[in-house]
Amino acid sequence: MAVNEENMNEEKKSLSFVEQFVEEDLKEGKNGGRIQTRFPPEPNGYLHIGHAKAICMDFGVAEKYNGVCNLRFDDTNPSKENNEYVENILQDIQWLGFKWGNIYYASDYFEKLWEFAVWMIKKGHAYIDEQTAEEIAAQKGTPTTPGTASPYRDRPVEENLALFEKMNTPEAVEGSMVLRAKLDMANPNMHFRDPIMYRIIQTPHHRTGTKWHAYPMYDFAHGQSDYFEGVTHSICTLEFVPHRPLYDKFVDFLKEMDGTADVLNDNRPRQIEFNRLNLTYTVMSKRKLHTLVDEHLVNGWDDPRMPTLCGMRRRGYSPESIRMFIDSIGYTKFDALNDMALLEASVREDLNKKACRVSAVLNPVKLVITNYPDGQSEEMEAINNPENEADGTHTITFSKNLWIERADFMEDAPKKFFRLAPGREVRLKNAYIVKCTGCTKDAEGRITEIQAEYDPESKSGMAGANRRVKGTIHWVSASHCLPAEVREYDRLFCVENPSADDRDFRELLNPDSLRVNKGCYVEPYLAEKHPGDYLQFQRIGYFMMDLDSTADHLVFNKTVGLKDAWAKKQGGGAKK
């Protein structure tokens, strides 16, 4: 029974349309009931959250239907690929929580692909074209007008074979010739108009070195690699829809070559396309991401402002939150622009369950408890995570001189300001209730110190602990805290959809996307933390220790605020 594509996007359906196709194939007994998918990145850059959507689909389908998902590096262009990207891709997939069956490389099949190309030449299905790339492009025609045949289209087979061998020599000049499939120059699908199968690249390959000088194009290698591996479902993004007939055509030729053209229910891969993941205020183009890195517009691939998985990991996003977000937006056949706020909401939801609560003051002002004994200190118990009792507690030192957030005090406060002000009381988190008695200013009128008195009976477990006050603020002891650098991030671009803007995307970068706060203070407990530990700075947001952090110089990245400050900012409110 065929799947009705008009109903594929109904929210009521529990299965994605991809899963519906898979279940349909299983019912029909295709491929012997096997399910085999693959994730096929090209190792020419770092993975971003768009790739994460494909990873979740490829691995998720295999897992759900007791199949296997293999990893295959489509390494057919040595001028852009290297092992650095391979290693990072492996790390990112593991970080997301997926396990591959086998690791393959398109370069594993270079010999097979070469033999296949030779077979196509001998059958009259391919020829060597010595025109320039510009001449070939000009002859392609348009979707409504047929292309013009190359003057080399009817070259004798033996001549094509000899030139094809010449292509794969150190002396071959890049761009001097290509191997093209002889298909249909009048086909309305432009991809069918004698597509290029092989080109000359004189750059050593990261795996095969200088063995090859002619390399297969993606369209020639991809479907064949799927077929060689026994892939049953080749799941890819929507831009490959027009490539699907060519994908199938090359598989037809392969099956003709190996004599299985008439065999039913064989290992013939089925290409299925879904929508890409696009996010507001960022770009997913690998070319543009390369530019950002290469021109030092960001601080490397793992810059926490980047949409790369390593950047998100460094910023403090959890793999579970990314998977939660991808699951929430779903898979359709229609491209959409997803709001960054939806991703951040998933991050908050997940980190709320796992982040350790700690105290940090980013914009400090001194608070002196005037009636607290000089030289005295005491340890206060702090709950690590109220969402998970098993996470236990730690202690934070209290003393006479504290640092608090400057925003937590107003000399002339409105009635609904429930923080510290002259004559008003607040609770110091995990400690005492204090009442403000005054403040000190410098010559410019800037507040340099706040004075308060504490209620010695208001600590947890004491008689006055249950006395109600409307506000609670956080603090660190001035004598016991540690200095820290805190990096706060905003949107990388100023416009919602930079990819749709006609201006150079560099002009659209947000100059305020990174703010570095160097005069911050954190409780000593944070010296025990490491990159990868999820943290909540109480009343501020979620954070993670940065890779730049050392014992002598603590550095933290802000992952996301406790609330969606961006929406408030866009609506005219002040960013907190």
C-alpha distance (Angstrom), angle and dihedral (degrees) to the residues before:
residue distance angle dihedral
M1 . . .
A2 3.79 . .
V3 3.79 121.3 .
N4 3.80 114.5 -114.5
E5 3.81 103.6 -129.5
E6 3.81 92.2 -161.6
N7 3.78 89.6 70.2
M8 3.77 97.9 41.6
N9 3.77 95.2 100.9
E10 3.78 97.8 51.9
E11 3.79 109.4 132.8
K12 3.78 91.6 -143.3
K13 3.79 92.0 67.3
S14 3.78 113.6 98.8
L15 3.79 92.9 -159.2
S16 3.78 126.1 66.7
F17 3.78 115.1 -123.5
V18 3.82 88.1 -108.9
E19 3.80 90.3 57.4
Q20 3.79 89.2 47.7
F21 3.80 89.9 56.3
V22 3.80 90.8 48.1
E23 3.78 92.4 50.2
E24 3.80 89.6 48.1
D25 3.82 90.3 54.3
L26 3.80 91.7 47.3
K27 3.81 91.2 52.3
E28 3.79 90.1 51.2
G29 3.80 91.1 50.2
K30 3.80 95.3 -121.3
N31 3.80 118.7 171.3
G32 3.79 90.6 9.9
G33 3.79 90.7 -68.3
R34 3.81 92.0 -62.5
I35 3.78 123.8 142.9
Q36 3.77 115.7 -157.9
T37 3.78 124.5 162.4
R38 3.79 133.3 169.5
F39 3.77 138.8 -154.7
P40 3.82 105.6 -139.8
P41 3.83 112.1 -170.7
E42 3.76 121.8 173.2
P43 3.85 107.1 -127.8
N44 3.81 93.8 -130.0
G45 3.80 99.6 106.7
Y46 3.78 144.8 -4.5
L47 3.80 123.1 -66.1
H48 3.80 118.1 -103.0
I49 3.79 132.9 -164.3
G50 3.81 90.0 -86.6
H51 3.79 88.2 63.0
A52 3.80 88.4 48.5
K53 3.81 88.8 63.4
A54 3.80 90.3 54.0
I55 3.81 90.6 45.8
C56 3.80 91.3 52.2
M57 3.81 90.5 50.2
D58 3.83 97.5 44.0
F59 3.78 96.1 44.6
G60 3.80 94.3 33.5
V61 3.82 95.0 56.4
A62 3.81 91.7 47.6
E63 3.80 91.4 48.8
K64 3.80 94.6 46.3
Y65 3.80 94.4 51.2
N66 3.82 98.0 39.4
G67 3.75 92.5 -107.7
V68 3.78 133.7 125.0
C69 3.79 132.1 -103.2
N70 3.77 116.1 -155.1
L71 3.77 127.9 -163.6
R72 3.80 117.5 -126.3
F73 3.77 126.1 -178.6
D74 3.81 109.3 -146.8
D75 3.79 93.0 -147.2
T76 3.80 101.5 167.3
N77 3.83 98.4 127.1
P78 3.83 111.3 61.3
S79 3.81 92.7 -179.7
K80 3.82 90.3 72.6
E81 3.82 104.5 27.5
N82 3.80 135.3 83.5
N83 3.80 143.3 157.0
E84 3.81 93.5 -100.0
Y85 3.80 88.5 70.2
V86 3.81 92.1 44.5
E87 3.81 92.3 54.7
N88 3.79 93.3 46.7
I89 3.82 92.7 49.3
L90 3.80 90.3 53.4
Q91 3.80 90.4 50.2
D92 3.81 93.7 48.5
I93 3.80 94.7 50.7
Q94 3.79 91.0 49.8
W95 3.80 90.8 47.3
L96 3.81 90.1 54.7
G97 3.79 87.6 56.6
F98 3.81 102.6 -108.2
K99 3.80 131.5 130.3
W100 3.77 123.1 -154.1
G101 3.79 125.9 -145.8
N102 3.81 101.2 -139.2
I103 3.77 135.0 -8.7
Y104 3.79 116.5 -126.7
Y105 3.77 135.2 173.4
A106 3.79 128.4 -150.5
S107 3.81 84.0 -131.6
D108 3.84 86.8 66.2
Y109 3.81 85.8 71.2
F110 3.80 100.9 45.2
E111 3.81 91.5 109.9
K112 3.83 92.5 47.9
L113 3.79 92.2 45.8
W114 3.80 91.0 49.7
E115 3.82 90.9 51.0
F116 3.80 89.4 48.0
A117 3.80 91.0 51.4
V118 3.81 90.8 49.7
W119 3.83 89.4 51.0
M120 3.82 89.7 51.6
I121 3.80 91.4 51.0
K122 3.83 91.0 49.9
K123 3.82 90.2 49.4
G124 3.79 91.1 51.1
H125 3.81 93.3 -111.2
A126 3.81 96.9 117.0
Y127 3.81 140.1 37.6
I128 3.79 141.6 -177.9
D129 3.80 114.3 -106.2
E130 3.81 118.4 -161.7
Q131 3.78 96.4 -172.8
T132 3.78 122.1 115.5
A133 3.80 120.3 -98.5
E134 3.81 88.6 -109.2
E135 3.81 92.3 53.4
I136 3.80 91.8 48.8
A137 3.79 91.5 48.9
A138 3.81 92.0 49.4
Q139 3.81 90.7 53.2
K140 3.82 93.8 52.6
G141 3.81 92.3 85.8
T142 3.81 121.5 -157.9
P143 3.82 133.6 -70.8
T144 3.83 87.9 -93.1
T145 3.81 100.1 37.1
P146 3.83 124.6 56.6
G147 3.77 121.6 -115.9
T148 3.79 126.6 -111.0
A149 3.79 119.2 -108.9
S150 3.78 117.7 -112.6
P151 3.84 114.6 -110.6
Y152 3.83 85.6 -125.0
R153 3.81 95.0 53.2
D154 3.80 95.4 104.0
R155 3.77 97.2 42.0
P156 3.85 112.9 147.6
V157 3.81 115.8 -94.1
E158 3.81 94.8 -119.6
E159 3.78 91.7 52.2
N160 3.82 90.6 49.7
L161 3.81 90.9 50.2
A162 3.80 92.4 50.3
L163 3.80 93.2 48.1
F164 3.80 91.2 46.1
E165 3.80 89.2 56.6
K166 3.79 88.9 47.7
M167 3.81 89.8 54.5
N168 3.78 89.0 63.2
T169 3.82 96.7 58.7
P170 3.82 131.5 97.5
E171 3.80 88.9 -116.9
A172 3.81 94.6 58.8
V173 3.80 112.4 112.9
E174 3.79 117.5 -131.0
G175 3.79 110.2 -111.4
S176 3.82 94.1 14.5
M177 3.81 93.8 109.2
V178 3.80 143.5 -6.2
L179 3.78 136.0 -164.9
R180 3.82 112.4 -118.1
A181 3.78 130.8 -169.7
K182 3.81 112.7 -119.7
L183 3.79 101.1 -132.1
D184 3.80 125.8 126.6
M185 3.81 124.8 -38.3
A186 3.81 90.4 -170.6
N187 3.80 96.9 52.0
P188 3.82 111.6 124.9
N189 3.81 87.4 -134.7
M190 3.81 103.2 81.6
H191 3.82 91.1 -153.7
F192 3.81 88.6 66.7
R193 3.80 94.8 58.4
D194 3.78 98.7 103.7
P195 3.82 97.5 -61.1
I196 3.80 120.2 -151.7
M197 3.81 112.7 -102.0
Y198 3.82 102.0 178.5
R199 3.81 136.4 19.3
I200 3.82 134.0 -179.2
I201 3.82 117.8 -103.5
Q202 3.81 118.0 172.6
T203 3.81 95.3 -166.4
P204 3.82 117.8 111.1
H205 3.80 112.9 -108.5
H206 3.81 118.6 -120.6
R207 3.82 90.5 -124.9
T208 3.82 108.1 20.8
G209 3.81 98.8 36.5
T210 3.82 112.5 -160.2
K211 3.80 97.0 -20.5
W212 3.80 91.9 106.8
H213 3.78 131.6 44.1
A214 3.80 98.3 169.9
Y215 3.79 118.0 59.3
P216 3.80 132.8 -167.4
M217 3.79 120.1 -111.8
Y218 3.79 118.6 -116.4
D219 3.82 93.9 -106.1
F220 3.78 91.0 52.5
A221 3.79 96.1 46.4
H222 3.78 103.8 36.6
G223 3.79 104.7 65.4
Q224 3.78 92.2 36.6
S225 3.81 90.7 53.4
D226 3.80 89.0 51.3
Y227 3.80 89.2 51.3
F228 3.82 94.7 46.8
E229 3.82 90.3 51.7
G230 3.81 96.1 46.3
V231 3.80 95.8 -114.7
T232 3.81 111.3 176.5
H233 3.81 99.8 -170.7
S234 3.78 122.1 30.4
I235 3.80 101.9 -163.9
C236 3.81 115.5 -168.2
T237 3.79 142.4 148.3
L238 3.79 128.9 -76.8
E239 3.81 97.1 -97.2
F240 3.81 86.9 72.4
V241 3.81 94.0 61.5
P242 3.83 92.6 96.5
H243 3.83 88.8 45.8
R244 3.82 92.7 58.0
P245 3.86 97.3 85.6
L246 3.80 89.7 51.1
Y247 3.81 90.2 46.2
D248 3.82 89.0 54.1
K249 3.82 93.4 43.3
F250 3.80 93.7 56.1
V251 3.82 89.7 48.0
D252 3.84 87.3 51.6
F253 3.81 89.2 55.3
L254 3.81 91.1 47.0
K255 3.77 91.6 52.6
E256 3.78 90.4 48.1
M257 3.80 89.1 52.1
D258 3.83 94.7 50.2
G259 3.80 93.7 41.1
T260 3.81 97.7 -115.5
A261 3.80 98.7 109.8
D262 3.81 91.7 115.9
V263 3.80 98.2 41.4
L264 3.81 112.8 113.5
N265 3.82 125.2 -144.0
D266 3.77 92.3 15.9
N267 3.80 128.0 148.0
R268 3.76 95.9 -73.9
P269 3.80 111.6 151.7
R270 3.79 118.8 -129.4
Q271 3.81 115.7 -145.1
I272 3.83 114.7 -141.6
E273 3.80 122.9 -179.6
F274 3.82 130.0 -151.7
N275 3.80 134.6 177.9
R276 3.77 122.1 -79.9
L277 3.79 123.3 -117.9
N278 3.79 111.6 -110.2
L279 3.81 122.9 178.2
T280 3.78 130.9 -158.5
Y281 3.82 119.4 -108.9
T282 3.80 95.0 18.1
V283 3.81 142.7 70.4
M284 3.80 131.0 -122.7
S285 3.79 99.1 -169.4
K286 3.79 107.9 121.2
R287 3.82 88.8 -148.0
K288 3.81 91.7 55.8
L289 3.80 92.5 43.9
H290 3.81 88.5 52.3
T291 3.80 88.9 51.4
L292 3.81 91.9 51.4
V293 3.80 89.9 52.8
D294 3.81 99.4 38.1
E295 3.82 93.7 48.1
H296 3.82 91.6 45.3
L297 3.80 92.5 -120.2
V298 3.81 85.1 138.3
N299 3.79 130.9 24.8
G300 3.80 98.3 -100.5
W301 3.80 135.5 -63.0
D302 3.79 91.5 -56.6
D303 3.80 95.5 52.8
P304 3.83 103.9 138.5
R305 3.81 90.0 -126.6
M306 3.80 91.9 61.1
P307 3.83 122.8 95.9
T308 3.81 88.6 -130.9
L309 3.79 117.4 119.9
C310 3.81 90.9 -123.9
G311 3.82 88.9 51.6
M312 3.79 91.7 50.1
R313 3.80 90.5 46.2
R314 3.82 90.5 52.0
R315 3.80 90.8 47.4
G316 3.80 90.6 54.7
Y317 3.80 104.4 -101.5
S318 3.79 112.4 149.3
P319 3.82 121.1 -132.1
E320 3.80 88.3 -127.1
S321 3.80 91.3 57.8
I322 3.80 92.0 51.4
R323 3.79 91.6 49.7
M324 3.81 90.1 46.6
F325 3.81 90.4 52.9
I326 3.81 93.3 47.7
D327 3.78 90.5 49.4
S328 3.80 91.0 50.2
I329 3.82 95.6 53.9
G330 3.81 93.3 45.4
Y331 3.80 132.0 -164.8
T332 3.80 123.9 -68.9
K333 3.80 140.1 153.8
F334 3.79 92.4 -111.0
D335 3.80 125.4 83.7
A336 3.78 115.3 -127.3
L337 3.79 139.3 175.4
N338 3.80 109.6 -119.4
D339 3.77 120.4 -149.0
M340 3.81 114.3 -114.2
A341 3.82 86.2 -141.0
L342 3.83 89.5 68.4
L343 3.79 90.7 56.9
E344 3.80 91.3 47.1
A345 3.81 90.5 50.3
S346 3.81 89.3 56.1
V347 3.80 89.6 48.8
R348 3.82 91.4 52.3
E349 3.78 92.6 47.2
D350 3.79 93.0 52.3
L351 3.80 98.3 39.7
N352 3.79 91.6 49.2
K353 3.80 86.6 66.8
K354 3.80 97.7 46.9
A355 3.83 110.6 23.8
C356 3.80 120.4 109.2
R357 3.83 112.3 -126.9
V358 3.79 113.0 -126.2
S359 3.80 138.3 160.6
A360 3.80 124.0 -108.8
V361 3.80 131.7 159.9
L362 3.80 114.5 -151.8
N363 3.81 101.4 178.6
P364 3.80 103.2 28.3
V365 3.76 133.0 -160.2
K366 3.83 123.7 175.8
L367 3.83 119.1 -103.6
V368 3.80 115.0 -167.0
I369 3.82 118.9 -162.9
T370 3.77 96.2 -149.5
N371 3.80 97.3 -167.3
Y372 3.80 95.0 47.1
P373 3.82 112.7 104.6
D374 3.80 116.3 -97.8
G375 3.78 113.9 -109.6
Q376 3.82 93.5 12.7
S377 3.79 125.3 123.8
E378 3.77 136.2 168.9
E379 3.78 138.4 -167.5
M380 3.77 118.0 -112.4
E381 3.77 123.4 -160.5
A382 3.79 115.3 -120.6
I383 3.81 123.7 -168.8
N384 3.79 111.5 -127.3
N385 3.77 96.0 -150.0
P386 3.82 125.7 -3.0
E387 3.81 87.7 -162.3
N388 3.79 92.1 61.2
E389 3.79 119.5 34.9
A390 3.81 90.8 -170.3
D391 3.81 90.0 69.8
G392 3.81 88.3 74.3
T393 3.79 127.8 -160.1
H394 3.78 142.6 -72.1
T395 3.80 133.5 -159.6
I396 3.79 129.6 -110.2
T397 3.81 122.5 -164.5
F398 3.82 119.5 -119.3
S399 3.81 123.4 -159.4
K400 3.79 144.5 157.4
N401 3.82 95.4 -87.0
L402 3.80 118.0 54.0
W403 3.77 139.6 171.7
I404 3.81 117.7 -131.3
E405 3.80 133.2 173.6
R406 3.80 112.4 -81.8
A407 3.82 88.6 -136.1
D408 3.81 89.4 60.7
F409 3.82 91.7 71.3
M410 3.80 132.0 63.7
E411 3.77 123.7 175.8
D412 3.79 92.4 -156.8
A413 3.79 102.5 29.0
P414 3.81 127.4 -177.6
K415 3.79 118.6 -120.7
K416 3.83 94.5 -99.8
F417 3.80 94.4 51.0
F418 3.79 100.5 110.7
R419 3.77 98.1 -175.2
L420 3.79 131.7 80.8
A421 3.83 121.2 -37.7
P422 3.83 135.1 143.2
G423 3.80 109.3 -66.3
R424 3.81 93.6 8.2
E425 3.80 130.5 113.0
V426 3.80 130.8 -137.1
R427 3.75 134.4 171.3
L428 3.77 117.2 -114.9
K429 3.81 104.3 -135.9
N430 3.84 111.5 -100.1
A431 3.85 90.1 -1.8
Y432 3.81 140.2 57.9
I433 3.77 140.2 -33.4
V434 3.81 110.8 -105.8
K435 3.79 132.9 -168.4
C436 3.78 120.8 -148.1
T437 3.82 114.2 -122.8
G438 3.79 101.1 176.3
C439 3.79 147.9 -53.8
T440 3.80 141.8 -116.5
K441 3.83 125.7 -130.8
D442 3.79 135.2 -164.6
A443 3.81 126.3 -128.0
E444 3.82 91.5 -81.9
G445 3.79 92.1 52.8
R446 3.80 95.3 -106.5
I447 3.78 114.4 144.0
T448 3.79 110.4 -114.0
E449 3.80 100.8 171.6
I450 3.80 139.6 15.2
Q451 3.77 122.7 -154.2
A452 3.80 126.2 -150.1
E453 3.78 141.7 160.4
Y454 3.79 123.4 -131.5
D455 3.78 129.9 -139.5
P456 3.83 104.8 -127.1
E457 3.83 90.5 -157.7
S458 3.82 95.5 55.3
K459 3.79 100.5 79.3
S460 3.80 116.9 114.2
G461 3.79 110.7 -80.8
M462 3.80 94.2 24.2
A463 3.81 129.7 106.9
G464 3.79 96.3 -99.1
A465 3.79 97.1 42.7
N466 3.79 94.7 101.9
R467 3.77 95.1 54.6
R468 3.82 106.4 125.6
V469 3.78 121.5 -118.9
K470 3.77 123.7 168.3
G471 3.79 100.3 -134.2
T472 3.80 138.5 52.3
I473 3.80 123.2 -169.7
H474 3.79 133.2 -177.2
W475 3.81 128.3 -124.7
V476 3.78 146.2 170.4
S477 3.78 128.8 -143.0
A478 3.81 111.3 -102.2
S479 3.80 91.1 -144.3
H480 3.79 96.6 47.2
C481 3.80 107.0 32.9
L482 3.80 128.1 101.4
P483 3.81 126.9 -127.1
A484 3.78 115.4 -116.1
E485 3.78 143.9 178.5
V486 3.79 115.1 -129.5
R487 3.79 122.3 -165.1
E488 3.79 117.4 -156.1
Y489 3.80 120.7 -164.5
D490 3.76 134.0 -153.8
R491 3.79 132.0 -178.6
L492 3.82 113.0 -50.2
F493 3.82 92.4 -135.6
C494 3.79 132.3 40.9
V495 3.82 95.7 -139.4
E496 3.77 127.5 65.6
N497 3.80 96.5 -126.5
P498 3.82 110.4 22.9
S499 3.81 91.6 172.9
A500 3.81 90.4 63.7
D501 3.82 93.9 48.9
D502 3.80 117.7 101.3
R503 3.81 93.0 -145.2
D504 3.80 122.9 92.8
F505 3.79 104.0 -82.6
R506 3.81 90.3 -129.0
E507 3.81 88.4 66.8
L508 3.80 89.6 57.9
L509 3.80 96.8 58.8
N510 3.79 115.5 122.8
P511 3.84 107.8 -117.9
D512 3.81 89.2 -157.3
S513 3.81 96.9 51.4
L514 3.81 91.3 114.9
R515 3.78 127.5 42.1
V516 3.81 118.1 -179.8
N517 3.82 116.8 -155.2
K518 3.80 110.2 -165.3
G519 3.81 102.3 171.4
C520 3.79 97.8 67.1
Y521 3.79 130.2 129.1
V522 3.80 128.8 -149.6
E523 3.78 134.0 -176.6
P524 3.84 115.0 -95.8
Y525 3.81 91.8 -112.8
L526 3.79 87.8 76.8
A527 3.80 91.0 67.6
E528 3.82 85.8 72.3
K529 3.79 93.0 57.8
H530 3.82 127.7 93.9
P531 3.80 138.7 -160.1
G532 3.81 104.6 -76.0
D533 3.82 94.8 40.4
Y534 3.81 110.3 116.0
L535 3.80 113.1 -132.4
Q536 3.76 137.5 -174.6
F537 3.78 115.7 -156.0
Q538 3.79 97.8 -149.5
R539 3.79 114.6 -105.7
I540 3.83 91.4 -2.0
G541 3.77 112.8 67.4
Y542 3.78 146.9 -92.8
F543 3.79 120.4 -45.9
M544 3.77 143.1 174.6
M545 3.78 132.1 -157.0
D546 3.80 109.6 -105.9
L547 3.79 126.8 -125.2
D548 3.83 88.2 -117.0
S549 3.80 90.2 63.2
T550 3.81 119.3 115.8
A551 3.79 133.6 178.7
D552 3.80 89.1 -99.7
H553 3.79 96.6 40.8
L554 3.79 117.4 37.1
V555 3.81 114.7 -160.5
F556 3.81 126.1 -172.6
N557 3.81 132.5 -173.5
K558 3.77 121.7 -145.4
T559 3.78 107.5 -126.8
V560 3.80 99.4 -174.5
G561 3.79 137.7 -35.9
L562 3.79 123.0 -101.1
K563 3.80 88.4 -109.2
D564 3.78 134.9 27.8
A565 3.81 97.0 -89.6
W566 3.82 90.7 168.0
A567 3.81 93.8 65.3
K568 3.80 89.8 48.4
K569 3.79 90.5 48.3
Q570 3.80 91.9 50.8
G571 3.78 89.7 49.4
G572 3.79 91.0 56.7
G573 3.79 99.7 -95.4
A574 3.75 124.6 126.4
K575 3.75 119.9 -94.2
K576 3.78 111.3 -115.6
